[in-house]
Amino acid sequence: MLAKLTEVRAVRIICDSVLKDDLLQHLHDLGATGWTWWRAHGKGEHTTDDGLFNESPQMYLEVWCHTAVAEKIMKYCNSSHFTHIGMAAGVTPLYVSAAQAKALGPA
């Protein structure tokens, strides 16, 4: 028997690494209960040249959350606060177990 799946959202953010601490605090304030992040490398709108110490200046961050929190995060990431700063954000549906969805906080 398959586990009952619940639809939540996966918010994906690619941004300059210097934004990490402030961004993580805002994600918490907006209702995110957790996230995963790592250094990002790639080719696209923003260059990802290695920094002075061979470290990527960009990071990829993913938050699993309920729709209301995802909407708050997307509004924040697309606000004028980040005008002319390297940031891209998107959101997709994600299906997780009911127990995992409950751990993300109230829907």
C-alpha positions in Angstrom: 0.0 0.0 0.0 1.3 3.5 -0.9 1.6 6.1 1.8 -0.9 9.0 1.6 0.9 11.9 0.0 0.3 15.6 0.8 1.1 18.4 -1.5 3.4 21.1 -0.2 5.8 23.5 -1.9 9.5 23.4 -2.6 10.9 27.0 -2.8 14.2 27.2 -4.6 16.5 30.2 -4.3 19.8 30.9 -5.9 21.6 33.9 -4.6 24.8 35.5 -3.6 26.4 33.7 -0.6 26.8 37.0 1.3 23.0 37.0 1.7 22.9 33.7 3.6 22.7 34.8 7.2 20.1 37.5 6.6 18.1 35.4 4.2 18.0 32.4 6.7 16.8 34.7 9.4 14.0 36.1 7.2 13.0 32.6 6.1 12.5 31.7 9.7 10.6 34.9 10.4 8.3 34.1 7.4 7.4 30.7 8.8 10.0 28.3 7.3 10.8 25.5 9.8 13.9 24.3 8.0 15.9 24.5 4.8 18.9 23.0 2.9 21.6 25.0 1.2 24.9 24.5 -0.6 27.3 26.3 -2.9 25.9 26.7 -6.4 27.8 26.5 -9.7 26.3 26.9 -13.1 25.8 29.1 -16.2 22.9 31.4 -16.7 21.8 35.0 -16.0 24.4 35.5 -13.3 28.0 34.4 -13.5 29.3 31.8 -11.0 33.0 32.5 -11.2 35.0 31.2 -8.2 35.9 33.7 -5.6 39.3 34.7 -4.3 39.7 31.4 -2.4 38.3 29.2 -5.1 34.9 29.3 -3.4 31.6 29.9 -5.3 30.0 33.2 -4.5 26.5 31.8 -5.1 24.4 29.4 -3.1 21.4 27.2 -3.7 18.8 27.1 -1.0 15.6 24.9 -0.8 12.7 25.2 1.6 9.9 22.7 1.9 6.8 24.4 3.3 3.1 24.9 3.0 1.6 27.2 0.3 1.1 30.2 2.6 4.7 30.2 3.7 5.9 29.7 0.1 3.9 32.8 -1.0 5.5 34.9 1.7 9.0 33.7 0.8 8.4 34.4 -2.9 7.0 37.9 -2.2 10.1 38.6 0.0 12.6 37.3 -2.6 10.9 39.4 -5.4 10.8 42.5 -3.3 12.7 45.7 -4.0 15.1 44.6 -1.2 16.9 42.5 -3.8 16.8 44.8 -6.8 20.1 44.6 -8.7 21.3 41.8 -6.5 21.9 38.3 -7.9 18.9 36.3 -6.8 16.5 34.0 -8.5 13.6 32.2 -6.8 11.0 29.7 -7.9 8.4 27.4 -6.4 7.1 24.0 -7.4 4.7 21.5 -6.0 6.2 18.7 -3.9 4.5 15.5 -2.6 5.6 14.3 0.8 4.2 11.9 3.4 1.5 13.3 5.7 3.9 13.0 8.6 6.5 15.1 6.8 3.9 17.7 5.8 2.8 18.0 9.4 6.4 18.6 10.5 6.5 21.7 8.3 4.1 23.5 10.6 0.5 24.5 10.3 -0.9 24.5 6.8 
